[in-house]
Amino acid sequence: MLALALLLSGCASKGVIPPRKMASILHDMYILDAQIENRYEFIAMADTSSVYGALFDEYGYTVDDFNKSLDYYLHNPVKFKEIFKMAHDRYEKEAAAMDAEFADTQVVPTPDDPDEHAGKVPRGRRNRQLQASPDEIELE
């Protein structure tokens, strides 16, 4: 029975993108989404199949591989939550590094500056999809 269970569980995940790579792909997808969202001219040009297709190619996978993997992980919520946490943690680490970099380069307005926001380097906004903590994500 144990051998059969191991065989079936191995077959179920055959062809599925490994968790760490899946987390990296999801992270990069969120970054791409944010870049497209912040540039109006990209929104009109962005065909998700071509944008994501190129990303999947970089990792050596196809859209079908990603869809199969996504389906697999959605049916395994504990694994999917771990993957999302990996992507979220990477995003938070990168965001903190960028915040620190911008803090070092931020220009302080002069006292005679009528606009208190003049001279400041904009911080940008974080991608809303990854702002939620992995614990706040509810999976069915």
MIFI-793279 format. One line per 5 residues: their letters; for each residue x, y, z of N, C-alpha, C, O. Coordinates in Angstrom, 3 decimals. Example, Ala and Ser with C-alpha at 12.3 -4.5 7.8 and 13.67 -1.06 7.14 Angstrom:
<pts>
AS = 13.190/-5.690/7.800/12.300/-4.500/7.800/13.200/-3.300/7.800/14.236/-3.319/8.465 ~ 12.850/-2.250/7.080/13.670/-1.060/7.140/12.900/0.030/7.870/13.409/1.138/8.039 .
</pts>
This chain:
<pts>
MLALA = 0.819/-1.198/0.000/0.000/0.000/0.000/0.863/1.262/0.000/0.600/2.213/-0.736 ~ 1.906/1.248/0.848/2.782/2.420/0.942/3.483/2.675/-0.389/3.600/3.820/-0.825 ~ 3.950/1.606/-1.031/4.622/1.753/-2.327/3.672/2.318/-3.372/4.072/3.161/-4.175 ~ 2.426/1.871/-3.374/1.434/2.377/-4.312/1.143/3.857/-4.055/1.019/4.640/-4.997 ~ 1.036/4.233/-2.795/0.787/5.637/-2.441/1.944/6.522/-2.896/1.726/7.610/-3.430 .
LLLSG = 3.167/6.058/-2.687/4.329/6.838/-3.127/4.376/6.945/-4.643/4.706/8.001/-5.183 ~ 4.052/5.867/-5.324/4.037/5.876/-6.786/3.005/6.857/-7.313/3.291/7.636/-8.222 ~ 1.805/6.822/-6.748/0.738/7.727/-7.196/1.063/9.180/-6.879/0.791/10.064/-7.692 ~ 1.639/9.441/-5.711/1.971/10.835/-5.377/3.090/11.351/-6.269/3.122/12.534/-6.605 ~ 4.019/10.460/-6.656/5.088/10.864/-7.564/4.556/11.175/-8.943/5.027/12.110/-9.590 .
CASKG = 3.582/10.408/-9.407/2.995/10.633/-10.727/2.181/11.914/-10.757/2.140/12.609/-11.773 ~ 1.536/12.223/-9.643/0.673/13.411/-9.595/1.480/14.684/-9.792/0.973/15.660/-10.344 ~ 2.736/14.683/-9.347/3.514/15.906/-9.454/4.508/15.887/-10.613/5.312/16.809/-10.751 ~ 4.461/14.858/-11.438/5.373/14.779/-12.577/5.079/15.933/-13.540/3.929/16.177/-13.906 ~ 6.122/16.622/-13.933/5.961/17.731/-14.851/5.561/19.037/-14.174/5.317/20.040/-14.845 .
VIPPR = 5.497/19.024/-12.855/5.126/20.222/-12.100/6.398/21.019/-11.804/7.429/20.452/-11.441 ~ 6.311/22.310/-11.960/7.446/23.189/-11.674/7.768/23.083/-10.184/6.867/23.206/-9.354 ~ 9.037/22.857/-9.829/9.417/22.743/-8.416/9.059/24.018/-7.629/9.047/25.115/-8.187 ~ 8.767/23.858/-6.327/8.310/24.989/-5.515/9.192/26.241/-5.576/8.670/27.343/-5.738 ~ 10.494/26.098/-5.451/11.371/27.291/-5.454/11.325/28.023/-6.797/11.299/29.253/-6.843 .
KMASI = 11.316/27.253/-7.885/11.229/27.884/-9.205/9.862/28.516/-9.402/9.746/29.592/-9.987 ~ 8.821/27.840/-8.908/7.474/28.391/-9.016/7.395/29.717/-8.245/6.787/30.676/-8.721 ~ 7.999/29.769/-7.077/8.011/31.004/-6.286/8.748/32.108/-7.043/8.302/33.256/-7.049 ~ 9.858/31.776/-7.673/10.607/32.775/-8.451/9.791/33.273/-9.632/9.787/34.466/-9.935 ~ 9.104/32.357/-10.294/8.275/32.746/-11.439/7.147/33.669/-10.973/6.897/34.701/-11.596 .
LHDMY = 6.470/33.309/-9.890/5.388/34.156/-9.371/5.915/35.527/-8.970/5.280/36.545/-9.247 ~ 7.070/35.556/-8.321/7.694/36.833/-7.943/7.916/37.698/-9.181/7.551/38.874/-9.202 ~ 8.513/37.108/-10.200/8.805/37.863/-11.421/7.525/38.286/-12.139/7.490/39.344/-12.768 ~ 6.478/37.472/-12.050/5.193/37.851/-12.654/4.623/39.091/-11.952/4.109/39.998/-12.607 ~ 4.718/39.123/-10.623/4.232/40.285/-9.871/5.008/41.540/-10.252/4.429/42.616/-10.401 .
ILDAQ = 6.317/41.396/-10.407/7.155/42.537/-10.796/6.758/43.016/-12.197/6.622/44.218/-12.422 ~ 6.573/42.089/-13.131/6.137/42.452/-14.484/4.786/43.165/-14.443/4.594/44.178/-15.115 ~ 3.860/42.636/-13.658/2.546/43.274/-13.530/2.680/44.708/-13.032/2.021/45.614/-13.542 ~ 3.530/44.907/-12.042/3.717/46.251/-11.485/4.325/47.190/-12.519/3.930/48.353/-12.608 ~ 5.282/46.696/-13.301/5.902/47.524/-14.325/4.892/47.901/-15.397/4.870/49.042/-15.859 .
IENRY = 4.061/46.954/-15.791/3.043/47.233/-16.805/2.007/48.198/-16.261/1.595/49.129/-16.952 ~ 1.583/47.978/-15.024/0.562/48.824/-14.396/1.022/50.276/-14.252/0.208/51.195/-14.341 ~ 2.301/50.483/-14.035/2.828/51.828/-13.814/3.175/52.580/-15.099/3.549/53.752/-15.042 ~ 3.059/51.939/-16.229/3.371/52.591/-17.503/2.190/52.428/-18.442/1.960/51.335/-18.961 ~ 1.441/53.490/-18.668/0.220/53.432/-19.469/0.473/52.867/-20.860/-0.335/52.090/-21.368 .
EFIAM = 1.577/53.246/-21.473/1.839/52.776/-22.838/2.059/51.262/-22.891/1.853/50.640/-23.933 ~ 2.479/50.667/-21.763/2.664/49.217/-21.724/1.336/48.487/-21.566/1.183/47.363/-22.043 ~ 0.369/49.128/-20.893/-0.921/48.477/-20.660/-1.575/48.112/-21.989/-2.079/47.002/-22.157 ~ -1.565/49.049/-22.926/-2.199/48.808/-24.225/-1.456/47.732/-25.022/-2.072/46.980/-25.776 ~ -0.138/47.662/-24.855/0.672/46.715/-25.619/0.730/45.338/-24.966/1.029/44.346/-25.630 .
ADTSS = 0.449/45.277/-23.684/0.703/44.049/-22.925/-0.304/42.955/-23.254/-1.494/43.058/-22.956 ~ 0.200/41.938/-23.860/-0.557/40.718/-24.071/0.051/39.727/-23.085/1.209/39.334/-23.225 ~ -0.730/39.325/-22.092/-0.153/38.523/-21.020/0.498/37.245/-21.532/1.483/36.786/-20.955 ~ -0.029/36.666/-22.599/0.588/35.435/-23.091/1.991/35.704/-23.625/2.883/34.872/-23.459 ~ 2.199/36.851/-24.263/3.541/37.134/-24.765/4.468/37.579/-23.643/5.645/37.219/-23.638 .
VYGAL = 3.956/38.353/-22.696/4.782/38.815/-21.576/5.168/37.630/-20.698/6.348/37.414/-20.419 ~ 4.179/36.871/-20.267/4.459/35.732/-19.402/5.143/34.605/-20.159/5.964/33.887/-19.590 ~ 4.815/34.441/-21.433/5.470/33.411/-22.232/6.970/33.605/-22.261/7.727/32.641/-22.139 ~ 7.407/34.846/-22.422/8.843/35.140/-22.420/9.456/34.848/-21.050/10.582/34.358/-20.957 ~ 8.709/35.151/-19.995/9.192/34.868/-18.647/9.336/33.361/-18.433/10.346/32.894/-17.907 .
FDEYG = 8.323/32.613/-18.844/8.392/31.163/-18.697/9.555/30.598/-19.501/10.237/29.680/-19.045 ~ 9.785/31.142/-20.697/10.921/30.707/-21.519/12.242/30.891/-20.783/13.127/30.038/-20.860 ~ 12.373/32.015/-20.064/13.603/32.278/-19.311/13.875/31.183/-18.288/15.027/30.849/-18.012 ~ 12.816/30.636/-17.735/12.957/29.575/-16.735/12.953/28.182/-17.361/13.145/27.187/-16.662 ~ 12.736/28.108/-18.672/12.731/26.815/-19.353/11.399/26.094/-19.298/11.348/24.869/-19.404 .
YTVDD = 10.306/26.853/-19.132/8.973/26.256/-19.056/8.057/26.896/-20.087/8.382/27.928/-20.675 ~ 6.908/26.265/-20.293/5.905/26.787/-21.215/4.696/27.269/-20.422/4.602/27.046/-19.215 ~ 3.775/27.930/-21.112/2.529/28.363/-20.485/1.777/27.135/-19.975/1.202/27.164/-18.888 ~ 1.782/26.063/-20.757/1.110/24.831/-20.322/1.745/24.258/-19.051/1.041/23.787/-18.158 ~ 3.085/24.301/-18.975/3.771/23.833/-17.761/3.318/24.655/-16.556/3.040/24.111/-15.487 .
FNKSL = 3.248/25.964/-16.745/2.845/26.832/-15.642/1.402/26.543/-15.233/1.104/26.419/-14.045 ~ 0.512/26.437/-16.211/-0.895/26.173/-15.897/-1.076/24.837/-15.182/-1.855/24.736/-14.234 ~ -0.361/23.818/-15.635/-0.429/22.510/-14.980/0.081/22.613/-13.546/-0.516/22.052/-12.628 ~ 1.173/23.322/-13.361/1.749/23.491/-12.029/0.823/24.295/-11.126/0.633/23.954/-9.959 ~ 0.255/25.352/-11.665/-0.666/26.169/-10.891/-1.868/25.342/-10.449/-2.306/25.435/-9.302 .
DYYLH = -2.391/24.544/-11.352/-3.516/23.669/-11.011/-3.116/22.690/-9.906/-3.869/22.475/-8.956 ~ -1.939/22.106/-10.036/-1.445/21.162/-9.020/-1.341/21.844/-7.656/-1.826/21.315/-6.657 ~ -0.708/23.019/-7.615/-0.496/23.692/-6.333/-1.805/24.239/-5.749/-1.955/24.298/-4.529 ~ -2.734/24.631/-6.589/-4.027/25.093/-6.077/-4.794/23.946/-5.413/-5.610/24.174/-4.520 ~ -4.531/22.736/-5.847/-5.159/21.573/-5.217/-4.346/21.076/-4.018/-4.746/20.126/-3.345 .
NPVKF = -3.230/21.704/-3.761/-2.375/21.398/-2.606/-2.103/22.703/-1.868/-0.997/23.239/-1.947 ~ -3.101/23.222/-1.151/-3.006/24.569/-0.570/-1.839/24.783/0.386/-1.318/25.895/0.472 ~ -1.421/23.758/1.099/-0.283/23.931/2.014/0.981/24.241/1.209/1.739/25.147/1.555 ~ 1.199/23.478/0.133/2.367/23.726/-0.730/2.258/25.093/-1.403/3.242/25.824/-1.510 ~ 1.040/25.430/-1.857/0.872/26.709/-2.541/1.137/27.871/-1.590/1.726/28.875/-1.990 .
KEIFK = 0.715/27.745/-0.357/0.950/28.804/0.631/2.448/28.962/0.890/2.935/30.082/1.047 ~ 3.183/27.843/0.934/4.639/27.899/1.110/5.291/28.615/-0.076/6.204/29.421/0.104 ~ 4.819/28.316/-1.280/5.352/28.963/-2.481/5.072/30.461/-2.441/5.952/31.276/-2.716 ~ 3.844/30.809/-2.098/3.496/32.221/-2.011/4.346/32.915/-0.958/4.772/34.052/-1.161 ~ 4.600/32.248/0.166/5.431/32.840/1.222/6.849/33.087/0.717/7.443/34.125/1.009 .
MAHDR = 7.394/32.132/-0.043/8.740/32.329/-0.603/8.764/33.553/-1.526/9.678/34.375/-1.452 ~ 7.754/33.666/-2.395/7.684/34.808/-3.314/7.504/36.104/-2.531/8.145/37.109/-2.835 ~ 6.639/36.083/-1.529/6.365/37.259/-0.700/7.620/37.694/0.058/7.945/38.881/0.084 ~ 8.322/36.751/0.670/9.535/37.071/1.431/10.602/37.681/0.531/11.278/38.632/0.924 ~ 10.755/37.141/-0.669/11.737/37.689/-1.616/11.357/39.116/-1.993/12.206/40.006/-2.042 .
YEKEA = 10.073/39.319/-2.256/9.592/40.649/-2.615/9.839/41.634/-1.471/10.338/42.736/-1.703 ~ 9.503/41.257/-0.260/9.690/42.129/0.903/11.162/42.469/1.105/11.498/43.610/1.422 ~ 12.039/41.489/0.925/13.482/41.715/1.068/13.964/42.729/0.023/14.719/43.647/0.343 ~ 13.526/42.557/-1.214/13.914/43.487/-2.273/13.323/44.878/-2.037/13.989/45.885/-2.275 ~ 12.078/44.933/-1.573/11.438/46.225/-1.308/12.158/46.954/-0.183/12.351/48.167/-0.261 .
AAMDA = 12.556/46.236/0.856/13.280/46.854/1.970/14.636/47.388/1.505/15.061/48.465/1.924 ~ 15.306/46.635/0.643/16.599/47.094/0.108/16.413/48.348/-0.736/17.229/49.266/-0.665 ~ 15.342/48.399/-1.539/15.090/49.591/-2.356/14.709/50.772/-1.474/15.145/51.895/-1.729 ~ 13.905/50.538/-0.443/13.540/51.611/0.482/14.781/52.190/1.146/14.905/53.407/1.282 ~ 15.704/51.318/1.560/16.942/51.774/2.188/17.781/52.574/1.199/18.378/53.589/1.558 .
EFADT = 17.823/52.113/-0.043/18.586/52.830/-1.069/17.991/54.208/-1.327/18.725/55.191/-1.431 ~ 16.654/54.288/-1.432/16.003/55.572/-1.654/16.161/56.489/-0.444/16.288/57.702/-0.611 ~ 16.155/55.942/0.760/16.317/56.753/1.968/17.689/57.418/1.972/17.835/58.552/2.428 ~ 18.693/56.708/1.462/20.039/57.268/1.398/20.149/58.389/0.363/21.004/59.264/0.494 ~ 19.293/58.373/-0.664/19.396/59.363/-1.731/18.319/60.433/-1.657/18.272/61.318/-2.512 .
QVVPT = 17.456/60.368/-0.654/16.352/61.309/-0.572/16.864/62.721/-0.284/17.728/62.925/0.568 ~ 16.309/63.683/-1.012/16.673/65.085/-0.856/15.723/65.726/0.144/14.506/65.583/0.029 ~ 16.267/66.423/1.109/15.446/67.099/2.118/15.133/68.499/1.599/16.035/69.200/1.138 ~ 13.859/68.920/1.666/13.517/70.260/1.182/14.160/71.339/2.042/14.369/71.158/3.242 ~ 14.465/72.447/1.415/15.049/73.564/2.145/13.960/74.269/2.946/12.787/74.188/2.580 .
PDDPD = 14.320/74.971/4.049/13.315/75.624/4.889/12.470/76.651/4.144/11.306/76.860/4.486 ~ 13.048/77.297/3.123/12.291/78.312/2.397/11.501/77.715/1.231/10.927/78.452/0.430 ~ 11.471/76.397/1.135/10.753/75.726/0.057/9.255/75.770/0.363/8.824/75.231/1.383 ~ 8.448/76.407/-0.509/7.017/76.523/-0.223/6.282/75.174/-0.278/5.258/74.999/0.382 ~ 6.783/74.263/-1.031/6.136/72.955/-1.144/6.943/71.954/-0.335/8.085/71.651/-0.679 .
EHAGK = 6.358/71.441/0.735/7.112/70.552/1.611/7.526/69.255/0.925/8.411/68.552/1.413 ~ 6.902/68.936/-0.186/7.249/67.710/-0.890/8.247/67.946/-2.021/8.703/66.990/-2.648 ~ 8.580/69.165/-2.281/9.506/69.454/-3.378/10.881/68.886/-3.060/11.347/68.939/-1.921 ~ 11.499/68.359/-4.056/12.853/67.859/-3.909/12.951/66.436/-3.407/14.050/65.885/-3.354 ~ 11.848/65.827/-3.038/11.905/64.457/-2.545/11.903/63.477/-3.719/11.254/63.700/-4.741 .
VPRGR = 12.618/62.434/-3.547/12.642/61.371/-4.539/11.419/60.498/-4.294/11.236/60.005/-3.181 ~ 10.578/60.295/-5.304/9.398/59.456/-5.074/9.793/58.031/-4.728/10.726/57.472/-5.304 ~ 9.090/57.468/-3.805/9.397/56.113/-3.348/8.777/55.044/-4.223/9.192/53.888/-4.151 ~ 7.813/55.380/-5.036/7.133/54.346/-5.815/6.148/53.620/-4.915/6.082/53.871/-3.712 ~ 5.385/52.719/-5.515/4.452/51.978/-4.671/4.683/50.502/-4.853/5.041/50.031/-5.932 .
RNRQL = 4.476/49.804/-3.798/4.673/48.356/-3.844/3.517/47.701/-4.563/2.396/48.208/-4.574 ~ 3.806/46.595/-5.146/2.778/45.829/-5.837/1.745/45.361/-4.820/2.083/44.667/-3.861 ~ 0.497/45.737/-5.027/-0.568/45.414/-4.073/-0.745/43.914/-3.897/-1.160/43.475/-2.825 ~ -0.451/43.133/-4.893/-0.676/41.693/-4.802/0.207/41.036/-3.757/-0.178/40.015/-3.187 ~ 1.362/41.586/-3.494/2.267/40.970/-2.534/2.299/41.690/-1.195/3.070/41.311/-0.313 .
QASPD = 1.479/42.719/-1.026/1.484/43.415/0.251/0.819/42.601/1.341/1.132/42.779/2.518 ~ -0.081/41.723/0.981/-0.741/40.894/1.980/0.256/39.870/2.508/1.043/39.299/1.753 ~ 0.207/39.653/3.792/1.043/38.634/4.407/0.530/37.263/3.972/-0.672/37.095/3.769 ~ 1.422/36.279/3.825/0.964/34.943/3.441/-0.063/34.378/4.415/-0.890/33.554/4.025 ~ -0.024/34.805/5.668/-1.006/34.329/6.651/-2.380/34.888/6.392/-3.372/34.328/6.859 .
EIELE = -2.468/35.995/5.649/-3.762/36.610/5.344/-4.434/35.976/4.134/-5.608/36.228/3.864 ~ -3.690/35.157/3.413/-4.219/34.522/2.214/-5.037/33.305/2.620/-4.556/32.434/3.345 ~ -6.255/33.255/2.154/-7.098/32.105/2.447/-7.199/31.259/1.196/-7.591/31.737/0.132 ~ -6.844/30.012/1.338/-6.928/29.077/0.235/-8.022/28.070/0.550/-8.222/27.691/1.704 ~ -8.726/27.644/-0.489/-9.792/26.657/-0.286/-9.226/25.273/-0.169/-9.976/24.312/0.005 .
</pts>
